[in-house]
Amino acid sequence: MVLLLPDGEPESARRPSPLSYAAALPLGRALARAGRADGLVVHGVHYRCRGWNGPDAHLAADATWAVEEVVRRYGDVPVCLTGHGMGARAALHAAGHPAVNSVLALAPWLPEDDMAAAPEPVKQLVGRQVLIVHGTNDARTDPELSYRLAERAKKSSRDICRFEVHSDGHALRQHYEEVQALASDFVLGALFTRRYARPVADALAAPPPLGLRMPLAAGFGRSLRP
């Protein structure tokens, strides 16, 4: 099972944006096609509101609720939380649920370092396969913040890697074909224990900073075709 977590906003009580949900659908369709023969099911999560809203962490709470619904409806199936932007932050936070075996975090929105606030949690990532993908020209959330989170997480969880998409922005549109191929390879490897493509396997095995600053090569998807 893949749960798609759309982007959101730092603070807002407004209803979720249909545009954010629509933006997540192409990746969801690509993952569904890639995993159809293995019985992969992809569901999009509709938030109660579009804001994270400080300590309430509404989007993370909704992600956890969605995992509980998967367990209730489908039973004991492995879940990959796949999110973009604020949805990626929600995926990382909700990873501690026992049904979650992997997290795909695309351009995760993370708060700026604040000495007065607790750092983003990473203990819940132990035992999970985690892939972070971030564009180096992301103007909405600093890609260096996702590197620092991955670096902290790597100290207690070896199954985490991070790819950098050079010259791409927050939406990861410029190299979207490669991002889709990378996402599909990771999700199928994590959920169905398939062998990862060599770049993903190398990134997971490499120590920091190499495995956390792995460049996403042009033509990644084409290189996997027979």
ABEGO torsion letter per residue (X at the ends): XBBBBBBBBABBABBBBAAAAAAAAAAAAAAAAAAAAAGBBBBBBBBABABAGEAAGAAAAAAAAAAAAAAAAAEBBBBBBBBBEAAAAAAAAAAABAABABBBBBGBBBBBBBAABBBBBAAAABGBBBBBBBBAABAABBAAAAAAAAAAAAAABABBBBBBBBGBBAAGAAAAAAAAAAAAAAAAAAAAGBBBBAAAAAAAABBOAAAAABBBBBGAAAAABX
